[in-house]
Amino acid sequence: MVNHMNAVLFPYVNKVGDNSRPNGAALWFGKLLEKLDRSLFEKESVMADWTHNYMCHVFKDNETSLFHEFQKYGYKTLLSEDWAEGTLNWPNCKGFDKPPINHYMRPFQNAMERKNHGVNVTKRHLKGKMCREQHHTLLDYLGQFLDAYPDQKKFSWTWASHLGHNSENGIAHSDNDFYNFMIRHRKQLENSFVFFMGDHGLRFGSVRKTFVGALDVNNPFLSISIPKELRKNTKILDIMRKNAKKLQTHFDTRSTMLDILKFHSASNFADTVPLEIPGEKGYSYLREPSTIRNCKNSPIPIQYCICQFNKTAVSTKNKLALSIGKQISYSVNEELKAGNFTKQCIEMKVDRIVSLLKYTQSMNGSDVYIVVFKMKKPSQANFKANVKILPTGKVKVLGMIERTDSYKNTANCIKSEHHRPYCYCKNQEDS
């Protein structure tokens, strides 16, 4: 995309939620699903726009999504994901009651994934292997969509989760497939805004434990190419390159799409004055930068902030480490208690502090630490948290405690997405 389509890379995009659902909600609905703990900056916290119950157990048909916005302006629309549960439905959530767009891939995925049908039958015949991967079907579907409406405005969203979800090498092996797709549809894409992006990095595995992996998990990929005519006749590319040097979130990505749809097209993409879109948390990449960009004034939960500060390693064996460990255990178990899951899940106890990093500079009079810790058997769960030590000596957890290893089926006795990372089921047969 960079070499052939003059795409701009945005290396400083910060995720706004742990996994795909909160990042998808930011993109599709402009909603924040995780609380912003601002206590580090001596500011009031910002509550999530939607509760877990509303996000999961209420159909989203009455909420205005990007798909609704583009349809309202006469676009043909497509949404395809590579599994039926997808961004809004996993593990047991309602999502949309009716198709939110013209072309919806979920009915196909539902049929393909039924127990004794589709892909499961094929896998049995091929001894667990497949001739094609999920992204091949996604690209075919997108290609058909592009060809079906040669003279109409189109908006499509293709979300391939499986490629990069479980392995750092998963995406690389599909490079040729995406390259060939872009070459095959080059003429159509040259007349389009193309957003090629991720929602978060790899959340589990050995790479996650490295410095690069710990940064990558919070730093999703984003590149954008604009129509060929606009590259030559407007200032947009230069402005995008300016914005690419600043901290961004997918709230800004969403605002850029809305700017293209509602505002920029009306001015022939000549108006580059900063614009605040009512009700939106982001700013368009196509307009001159206007605000200071940092984790203090952006909608980024503090535990995901990619801004780098000097830190020093401190002892994990002293009284401070013990005090932090006790507070961490308490906080994890309080989450389970608040969700009413103590009957299903064991009480977590810290086994050891793996590492303790202290920010060199105190913040508003408090020492701040990043702590990585492991729980006792049987869970042996790995977590990471930001904490600050108040002048009174009290330990305060900042933001959400992150699970850094895979919990898979060990938490299947509960369905709450927010609480599953903290749960190890008492009866593993139920998992």
Secondary structure, DSSP 8 states (H G I E B T S, - for coil): -HHHH--EE-TTEE-SSSSHHHHHHHHHH----S-B--GGGT---B--SS-HHHHHHS--TTS--HHHHHHHTT-EEEEEESSSSHHHHTTT----SS-SSSEE-HHHHHHHHSTTSHHHHHHHHTTT--SS-HHHHHHHHHHHHHHH-TTS-EEEEEE--HHHHS-TTTTGGGHHHHHHHHHHTHHHHTTS-EEEE-SS---SSSGGGSHHHHHHTT---EEEE--HHHHHHSSHHHHHHHHTTS-EEHHHHHHHHHIIIIIGGGGTT---S----TT-S---TTS---S--STTTSS--GGG------EEE--SSSHHHHHHHHHHHHHHHHHHHHTT-TTTB----EEEEEEEEEESS-BTTBEEEEEEEEE-TTT--EEEEEEEE-TTS-EEEEEEEEE-S--GGGGTT---TTTGGG--BS-GGG-
